[in-house]
């Protein structure tokens, strides 16, 4: 009989793959973002932002319940050692995902003219039709990435992501001449469809190979249970996910595009893209994908609710550890940073970027609270919390005539806060009492304040404005923030021990 992998050993191996793969992913992702903003005109970059804001909403809405099942039940089957059941469930949900994406893609291709007018790009019908291919290929490849993460196969997930995004970077370097030539949006979206399709083939082959290797396992328990249990959780979770996207940052991008034009959308979208890069590629938010199966495994193994709460607090503080030095640098030399990253095109995006950084803190809390709800299978609770969170975006739209785009931004913060508050109350009814790591968060804020003040004093003392000087000051500020965190020690001793057990050496000192 083939025994399932031990969760601790699999987690440690998954973390090492995560660290190595995501370092490369970070380099590829940032390079693609910086080249793209230089390769598209400001107007077409704004159109691209609007188009892919629509992509984020449509690709999730296209497959009701698929993500919820992959998030919640694949880790449970992995722990149970149910290789055949894994093969069956992954095959079923993957086929369902592909069919639904293909149907929606066909509708978009048929209604391309209407959608182009809706997005404010009537002259780009061919772009919208090519977008329908991106929807199928990229949407399916992303779903396979989620399946890998749920199975604690970060190594395969990183290969999958790198293959796809690496091809995109090579294509962009080829057609854009390292930012020297302007690339028409139609040509770029066509290349993105091609590279996503090739990446999907790689991902599908890796997934099939892994599942066939595990198909000989004999389950130690009944695993994730009947389809009825899965649907009771997946259906309300799906509606909450769609409502969240429909009232989140991607919807705000579409609103900004319609209300304020593509020029403002470009600045707003560039800030959102930088924020998304932080969320996707820095270890802080990437740990969410790594931790999700650990939460499910801990629940399946009978760990108490307090253990899950402590684990969620640790994840929030890990997020803060990564965000704190970034915030310090942007506060002191943000204009120089944004100018360098955008090639001088999007300097006006700095205020939006600072707000998105604050939004990442709110989203960090939401992410771990959502993980707790998913672990306890509180699907209907997630839907209730999402309905209440619509208050935020409604307030943003209502105040738009008076405060413009800033009302929409503040509406995003309010939506995130309301969602987390409602979900925390609902979790209490399941005897799970979430606790904010307030002491640790205050120590991070103190570190940001100390580093920022030191940076401003250093900048004032030098009296030598310039890009090189600002880079030096930014580096000093980031190091000061990290050092201040090391002195204040926002992590408890037990949390430091946990992290050091997962690392090859005892390097975690915060």
N, C-alpha and C positions, 0 to 999 in steps of 0.2 A: 504494500500500500504506500502510495506517495503522500508524504506528510506535507501540509501547507507550510509555507515559509513563516518563520517566526516574525511577528510584527516588528519587534525592536530591530532585529537584524535587517529585515527588508527596508525598514524606515531609514536606518543608517546608510545602507547601500544606496537607497533612493536619494538621500540628501547629498551624498558625494557626487552622484551623477548629476543631480540638480545644480550643484555648485559649479562643476566643470562646464556643463552644457549651457547654463544660463550666462556664464561669462562671455562665451562666444555669441550667444543669442543677443546679449546686450550690445555688443560691438556691431553686430549685423543690423539690429533694429535701429540703433541710433544713427548709424551711417546711412541707412535707407531714408529715415526721416529727414536728416539734414540735406541729403542730396535731392530728395523730392521737392522740398520747399524752394530749392534753387533751380530745379529743372522745369517746374510749372510756372506759368505767369501767375501773378497774385490773384487775378480773377478766376483762372482755371483751378488754382489751388483751393479757393473758396468753394468752387463747384464740387471739387473732389471731396472736400470735407463734408458737404451736404449729402453727397451721394453715399458716402460710407457711413454717415450717421443713419441714413435710411437702411443700409445694409445691416447694421447691428440690430435694428429693431426687427426687420423682416426675417433675418436668418434664425432668430430665436422664436419668433411667432410661427414660423413655418412648420415646426415639428412639436405639437402639443405633448408635453410630458416626457420627451426624450431626455432632456438634460437632467431632470429630477431623478429619473430612474438610474441614469449613469452615475450621478453624484452619490445617491443614497444606497443602492443595492449591489452595485459591482464590488465595493469594498467588503460588504457583508459576505458575499459569495467567495471572495478571495480568502477571507479569514476561515470560512468553513471548509476550504479546500475542495470546493465543488467545481472541478474543472469542466466537466461536461455541461453542467448548468450554466457556467460562465460562457462557454462557447455558444450555447443555445440562446441565452439572453442577449449577448453582444451581437450575434448574427441577426436576431429579430429586431432589436432596437436600431441597429445600424441600417438595415434594409429599410425600415420604416423612415428613418431620418433621410436617407437618400431619395426615396420616392416622394416624400412631401416636399423636399427642396426642389426636386425636378418639376413637380406640378406648379409650385409657386414661380419658379423660374420661367416656365412656359407662359404663365399668365402675364408676367412682366414683359416678356418679349412681345406678346400680342398687344399689350397696352402701353408700349414704349412711348408713344406720342403723348398720351395723357400724363404719364409719370414724369416725362421730361418737362412738361409745362408746370406740373405741380412743384417740381424741384427748382423751377426758375432757370432751366437750361434747354429751351425748346430747340435750339440749334444743334443739340448734341444727341440726336436720336440714336446714332450708332454707338455712342458711349453707353447709353442706357441698355441697349441690346447686349453689348458685351458684358455689362454689369450683371446681366442675368446668368451668364456663364460663371462669373466670379462667385455669385451667390451659391451655386451648386458645388463648385470645386472647393472654394475656401471654407464655406459653411460646413461641408462634410469633413474636410481635413481638420478643422478646429474641433469637431465633435470627437474624432478619433484621438486627438490630443487629450481631451477630457477623459476618454476611456482609459488611456495609458496612465494618467495621473491617478484615477480611481483605483487602478490595479497596483499602485506603487511602482510603476515602471517608468520612473523619471528618465532613465537612460534612453529608452525608446522614444519617450515624448520629446526629449531634446534633439534626437536625431531627426525626428519628424519635422519639428519646427525649423531646425537649421537647414534641412534640405529645401524646404519651401521658401523660407525667407532668404536663404543664400542665393537661390535662383533669381529671386526678385531683385536683389542687390546687383547681381551680375548683369541682369537685363537693363537695369537703370544706368549702371556704369557704361554699358555698351551704347545705349541710345542717347544718353545725356552728356557723354564725354566728361564725366566727373564734374557735372554742373556747368560745363562750358556752353552747352547748347540747350535751348528751350525745347521741351518735349510737348507735343500736342496731347491733350488729355485723352483723345480717342486712342492714340497709339499706346499710351501708357496703360490704360485699362485693358486693352487687348493683350498686352504683354503680361499683365497681372493675371488675367484669365488663364493664359498658357502656363505660367509658372505655378499657379495654384493647382492646375490639373496634373502637372508632372509631380508636384509635391504630394498630392492626394494618392497617386499610384504608389509612391514610396511608403507612405503611412499605412495604406491598406495592406500591403505585403508584409510589413513589420507586424501589424496586428494579427493577421492570419497565422503567421509563423508562431507567435507567442501563444495564441489560443490553442493551436494544434499540439504544441508541446505540453500544455496543461490539461488537455482533454482526457488523459489517462488517470488523472487524480480521482480518488474515491472520497466523497464528502465525509467530513467528520460530524456534520450536523445537517439539518434540513435547509440551511442557508437562508435566503431572503424570502422564502415563503411564496404564497400564491399570488397570482396576477391581481386579484382583487385588492390585496393589501397594497401592492405597488400603485395601483390606479388611485386608491383613496388618498395616497400621499401626492402622487404626481400631478393630478388634475388641478387641485387648488394651487399647488406650487407653480405650475405653468402659468396660470392666470396672474399670479402675483408677479412673476418674472416679466411678463409682457407689459403689465401695467407699470411696473417699475421703469422699464426701458422707455415706455411711452411718456413718462413724466420725468425722465432723467436728462442727463447731459446731452445725449444724442438728439432728443426731441428739442432741447433748447437750441442746439446748432441749427436745426431745421427752422425753428422760429426766428432765430437771428437772421438766417439767410433770406427768409421771406419778408421780415419787417425792416431790416437795416441794410440789406444788400450784401453782395459777395465780398466786398472789401473788408467790412467789419467781420464777416464770417471767417475770412482768412486769418485775421489776427486772433480772434476768439478760438478758431479751430486749431491754430498752431499751438496756442497755450494748452488746449485740451489734448493735443497729440503728445506734447511733452509730458503732460501729466499722465497720460495713458502709458507712455514709455516707462516712466517711473513705476507705475503700477504693475506693468507686465514684466519688467526686466530686473528691477532691484530685488534682492532677496526678501525684503520685507513683505511685499505683496505676493511674491512667488511662493512663499511659505504657506499661503492659504491653500494653494493647490496641493502642496505636499502634506499639509496637516489634515485636510479633509478626510482622507481615508483613515488617519490615525484616530480621529474623533469617532468614526463609525466603528473601528476595530475596538476601541476602548469600551464603547457602549455594548458591543456584542460580547465582550469578555466580562461584562458585569461590573465595570468600574463605577464608583459612586458619582453622583452629579457634581459634588464638590471638586472632584478631580478634573472634570470637564471645564468647570468654571475657572479653576486655576490655570489650566492649559490655555484657555481663551485669553486670560489676562496677559500671559506670557507673549502670545502672538501680537496683541495690541502694542506691547512695549517693544517688541522687535521691529514693528512697523515704525514706531516713533524713533527708534535708534537710527534708522536709515533716513527718515525724513528730517530730523533735527539739523544735521549739518547742511543739507540742501537748503532748508529754509534760511539758515544763517547766511549762507553765501548769497542767496537771492536778495535778502534784505539789504546787504551791504553793497554788492556790485551786480545787482540783477540786470541793469540796463546793458552793461558790457556783455554779460553772459548771453542774453537774448539776442543781442546784435551779432555776436559771433556765431551763434547756432543758426540763425536765419539768414546769414550773409547780409545783414543790415536791412532786411526787408520788413521785419515784423517787430521792431522795437516797441511799438505801441501795445504789444501783447503782454508786457510784464505785469500790469495790474491784474489781468485775467489769470496769469500763471500763479501769482501769489494766492488768489482766491481758490484756484483749483488745488493748490497745495493744502490749503485748509480743508477743502472738500475731501481730500484723500484721508485726512484724519477721521472725519465723520464716516467715510466709507470703510475705514479700518474697523471701527466699532461695529458698523452694520455687518461687515463680513463675518466677524466672529460670532455675533449674535445670531446671524443667519445659519452659521454652521451648527450652533447649539440647537436651533429649531429643526434643522434637517436631521440631526442626530436623533432627536426625540420624535421625529416624524410629525412635527406640528405643521402640516401642510396648510390647513384652513387658517391657522393663526398667521402664517405669512401673508395670506391673501387679505385678511382683515387689516393687518398692519400696513399693507400697501395701499389699500383703499383710504385709510386715514392719512397716509403720507401725501396723497394727492392735494391735500390742503396747501402744501408748500408751493407746488407749481401753479395752483390756482391763484394764490396770493401774488406770485411773481407776475402772472399775466395781468391781474387786476391793477397792479401798481405800475405796469409798464408805461402808460402815458405820462406818469410823473417822474419816474426814475430811469426809464430806458432799459438797456441791457442789464444794468446792475440789479434791477428788480428780479429778473429771471435768474441771475446768478445766486442771489440771496434765497430765492425760492428753492433752488437745489439744496442749499444747506439746511433749510427748514424741513424739506422732504426727508432727508437722511435722518435728521434728529427725531422727527416724529415717528418714523418707521421703527427706529431702534427702541424708542421709549415704549411704544405700544407692544412690540415683541417681547421686551423684557417683562412687562406686566403679564403677558400671556404665558411666558415660561414659568413664572412664579406659580401659576395654577398647576403646573406639572412638577412642582416641588423642586424647581431649579432656580436658585436665587443668584442672579448675575451680579457681580460686584465690579465696579470700575476700579482699575488700579490707580487711584487718584494720586497717591504719594509719588508713584513712579512718573506719572505724566507731569506733575509739577516740577520734578527734578529735570525732566527733559526741557520744559519751558524755561527753567532757570538757566540751563546750559545754552539754549538759543539766545537768551537775553544777554548773558555774559559775553558770548562770542561776538554777537552783533555790536555791542557797545565797544568792545575792544577793536573790532574791525573799523568802525566809524572813527575812533580816535586815531588809529594807525593811518587811515586814509587822510584825515585832516592834518596830521603831523607831517606826512610826506610831501604834500602840496605838489605832487607831480602826476597830474592826470595822464592816463594812457592805458592802452590795452594790456601791455606787459605788466605794469604796476598793479592793475586791477586783478590780473590772473594770480600774481604773487599774493596779494591781499586776500583774495578768495580762498586760496590754498591754506593760508595761515588761519583764516576764520574757520574753515572746515575742521582743521586739526585741533584748534582751540575748543571747538564744540565737542568733538569726540573725547578730548582730554578731560573737559569739564564733566562729561557723562561718566568717565572712568572714576573721577574723584567722588562724584555724588552717588554713584552706584544705584541707579533706579531699579535694577533687578535684585530680587531677593537671593539669598545664598542657595536655596533649593533650585531656583531657576538657573543660576549660573552652573550649578552641578549638572542639571539636565542638559544644557547646551554643550558643556564640555564633554559629556559622555557621547554626544553625537559627533563631535569634532575629532579629527585625528590627533590633535594635541590640545592641551588645556590653554586655549588662547582667549576664551571669553572672559573678560575682566570687568564688565559693566554691571 
